Each structure stands twice: as C-alpha cells, then as structure tokens.
Amino acid sequence: MKLLRVGPAGAERPALLDGDGVLRDLSDSVRDIDGGLLADEAALNRIRVAAEAGRLPALDPAGLRIGPPVARIGKVVCIGLNYHDHAAETGAPIPAEPIVFLKAADTVVGPDDTVLVPRGSEKTDWEVELAVVIGRTARYLESDRAALAAVAGYAVAHDISEREFQLERGGQWDKGKNCETFNPLGPWLVTADEVPDPQDLRLRLWVNGRLRQDGTTADQIFPVAEVVRYVSRFMTLYPGDVINTGTPAGVAMGHPEPKPYLRAGDVVELEVEGLGRQRQQLKDA
C-alpha cells in the first residue's frame, strides 16, 4: 500500500493511493497514519481489504498539500557514510560499524514543502536517502530476518545538511543536521510487502534540473537489515520511528571548488525507485 497524509500542516488527513493512482480518503477508517496504526496489522489488513473492494471514497487531489506520511514520529535515526561511493568522494575511510546520529523529529516536513536555508549558511547540502519506517517495537534484534520483520515500510527522505555547521563549528554533527525543515519525507509510506528488495532501489536527485546524484541501494556498506539490527542494540526502536539509511555520491561537499552548495531560489527534486518523488524550493530563513 501507498499511505500518505494530505492537507494543511498540522491538520493532515490519512489517505491511500490505490493501484490506479486514485487518492482515497482513510479518515473514516483510521485516526491517522502513525506508530499505532503501523503496529496494528489487523487495521492495516482492513485498509487493504477496503481498498481492494473499492469501499474507500475518492479525494480530489487538486490543490491538496502532501504532508509527511507518518505522524508523531518519535525519533529520526540517521546513518552516515553508508555508501561506498559517498565515502570515497569525501575521502573518508569505510566505516567499520554504522555511523549513527539523530535528527529531531521536528525537522520532518512534507515532500514538497519549502526548505529554509539557515541564517549564516554558506554550505547547505543535499542528500537523497532511503528512509525505513519501523512497525513494531525492536530491541536487541538477533537476525536480519527479525530486523526486516520490524520494518513497516519505506519512504523517500531528504537528509539536508549544513556542512559548515556540521563539520567546522565544533562538537558533534547535530548543528548541521537539525536546522528547521531539514528532513522532507514522503510523499508516501510504501508498505514493506511492496518493496521485495530494499537493496535494489535507484536513488536520484536533481538541482535546478541538473542530475547530481544517481545511485543504488546495492552500494550501501551496511544494508537495511543490518542497519536496523545494529541500531536496535543501542536504542529501542518504536513503531513510527524513522531511519535514514545514508546517501550515495554526488553531494555538493564532494565536488571540486567552487562547491555548488544550495542557495535561496534553488529547486531540488529527488526520488527513490517505486517510492515517489519530492520537489522543494529553497528560501532564506
């Protein structure tokens, strides 16, 4: 299923995009698309049955904003330097273990919402990523099979970064990763049953129409199952939590000088195969 949330920010309603591309209203079926729903397999099955039977009312998509596909996210866990080609372009050694950091849940915005360039920023950078959405409580997972069983679905994430704040201002990466609007998510949450192999997905990103990133999840250093299993050793994952699994080569930081960092007015478009497409225009905060 392709689950999404539509409407004004803070007042989104749950919806489903059916196999014919028709937007269907879920407001009478579920309260929202959140961790509670994702952990309720019976409720998800009822939605599937209703969709297949044509019992869900259609929504007119004209003028409807698409919000983040998951409400009330508890935490966003991110994996750094998780593609061989991205590590190579930054000159970093291949990590021996996943590099883990957190983004605040309030960085998450809709896939087409405006992105704000932070005040004083000179190095705002792009990163297309595969996001994993957790569907059951996971702690100390012992196998890749158990890890994938904990996944509710997948989405497109844009892990925007301010490189000066991240790398040149002291401390950990938090200052460059948690700026307002720095995690567009969506348009859809595609349930795991529709993504047979998360290690066979193409990721692409364009800036002002120019292709900047073109990679595949097959190049991940630590595959999705290993990432979920690993993270569960250090923190409990709850339904509705999100894991951003890293970005392929092609970020601005990896280019020769002058590096093409983002500026107000730029338009970024990105997609992950089968998971939909995002488009953001940047403006100054």
Helices and strands as residue ranges (DSSP letters): E 2-6, E 13-17, E 23-25, H 35-38, H 41-52, E 76-80, H 84-90, E 99-103, G 105-107, E 108-109, E 115-117, E 124-125, E 128-134, H 144-149, E 151-158, E 161-162, H 163-167, H 174-177, E 183-184, E 189-191, G 192-194, E 202-207, E 210-216, G 217-219, H 224-231, E 242-244, G 252-254, E 267-272, E 276-284
